[in-house]
Amino acid sequence: MDLESARTTLIAQHDKIRGDLRGCSQLARRLRAGEPIHDEIGTALAQLRADLTEHNATEAELIRPLLDDSPGWGTVLVDRMGESHLAEHAALWQMLTGTATEVAAHMDDLVEDLDAHMAAEERTFLSPLVLRHDVITRHRRQEPT
């Protein structure tokens, strides 16, 4: 997949996740206010989890191959993405673990943390200033002449 298609795909997934977060946040407020909507919020949380799982897999599938042939620079960028993602994803999944009531109790923190995580991705390795054909090409392995 080309760079722009990869970026477009991942940003579209971010938009979907943000929509999931809005819905989950509204339902969490209603649940905390005492409305009996456990099934509804359970369904919404399952969708959020599924969309996050899909996004994480797609991200790894699309970004690494684009940068694999850029030793040093691409490797560092991918490794940094991997290291920070492992820790951040673990923390985010911890917040998504538990009953609907338990997750709803800290939904505001989850929304804030996940939105910040996606915004950081969009500023860094999904940025058109970073994920550009000319930048990647400049860092590609040069075949011996």
Helices and strands as residue ranges (DSSP letters): H 3-32, H 38-67, H 73-95, H 100-105, H 107-123, H 133-138
